[in-house]
Amino acid sequence: MTGESKTALHCIEGRELEAITFVRDYLQLHFEGPRLNAYVWPVVVVGRARCSVGVGGYRDELCARIGCVVNSVQEAPGEYVRLSLSDGSTIEVSLRDEDRSGPEALLLDDGVGKVWNVW
């Protein structure tokens, strides 16, 4: 990850996940201004349990994270972006080519029109 995109991703640290919008083939995570579009369905990790799209309760687990604060953001280039949340859970989005259905896995809009980053 470049220093610029790392700085951009860290704009959601300390912010609350306030809404999740499900769109036909992607979702949006809203963080008090910034928005992260995930074009690869995220995995919710709670303890040792991993919940992915297509598994019963997936949307419930994802929506249960609304109200949590992002403690930290980690990126493993070409592998994943991981959001560590205040309830001890994580939301992970794969950056691997084989998990993508198009050219982008994530798009970050900082909410003020200054930064747009694509992974």
N, C-alpha and C positions, 0 to 999 in steps of 0.2 A: 504494500500500500504506500502511496506517496504521502509525504508530509501533509500536503494539502487535503487529501481525502481523509487522512487520520484526524486532522483538525475538524473537518466537516462532520465526521461521524460523532466526534466527542461533543458536538453541540446538543446531543440528546441526553448526555449524562446529567444526572441531578433533576431531570424532568420526569413528570408523571405521564404514564401511558394513560391518556384520557379517553381514547376511543379507538375502535377497530372497525373499519369499513370493509365489508366483503363485496368484491366486484366479481363479475363472472369468472375470470381465470386468474385473479390476483387479489391481494388485500393491501389495505393501507393501515399503518400504525400511526396514530396521531399523538404527538408529544408536546402539548401546550405551545403550539406554533409549528415546530418542525414536523414534517411528515415523511415517513419511510414507506415507499411502495415496494412490496415484496412480490416479485414475479415468479419466484420459487416458493412453494408453500413452506412456511416455517415449521420447525419441530419445537414443541414445548417440552422442556425437561424439568420434572419435579422429582427431586431425590434421584433415585435410580430409574424411574419410569420415564420413557420417551413416548410422546404422543404425537403422531403425525397425521396428516390429512388422510381421510378414508377410514380412520379408526373411530369407532363409536366414542362420543364424548370429546372429540377433537376441538370443536368450536367452543364447547363449554370450558375446557381447559385454557384455551387461548383467551377467551373473554374473562375468565377468572383473574387474569393478570391486569385488567383495567383497574386503575387506582394505584398500581405499584410504581415505584420510582426506579429509574434506570441507575443502578450503582456504577456500572462500568460497561464499556463496549470494547470488544476484542475482535480483531480480524486476523485470520490466518489466510494470507493471500492465496487465491485459487482453491481454498477449502471451505471457509465459512466466515460469517459474521455472527458473533454471539453477544446478546444483550443479557447482562446479569441484573436481576431485579431484586428489589428490596424484600420480597417474600422468600428469597433463596432459590427461586426458579430461574431458568434461562429460556430465552427464545433464540433459536439458532436458524440461520438461513444459509443454505448451501451455496457456495460460489463455484462448485465444480461444473464443468462444461456438460457432463452427462446428466445433470439434474435440471438443466435449463430447457425451456421450451422455445426460447428466443434468445436474442443477443444479450439482454440484461437480466441480472438476478435481482438487483436492488436499485432503487433511485431515491436519493435523499433530496428533499426540498427543505431548506432551512427555515422557511416560513416568512422570511422577510425579503425574498427575491435576490439575495446576494450569492447564495451557493446552491448549485445543483450538481450533485455527484452521481455517477453511475458506476455500478460494479457488474 
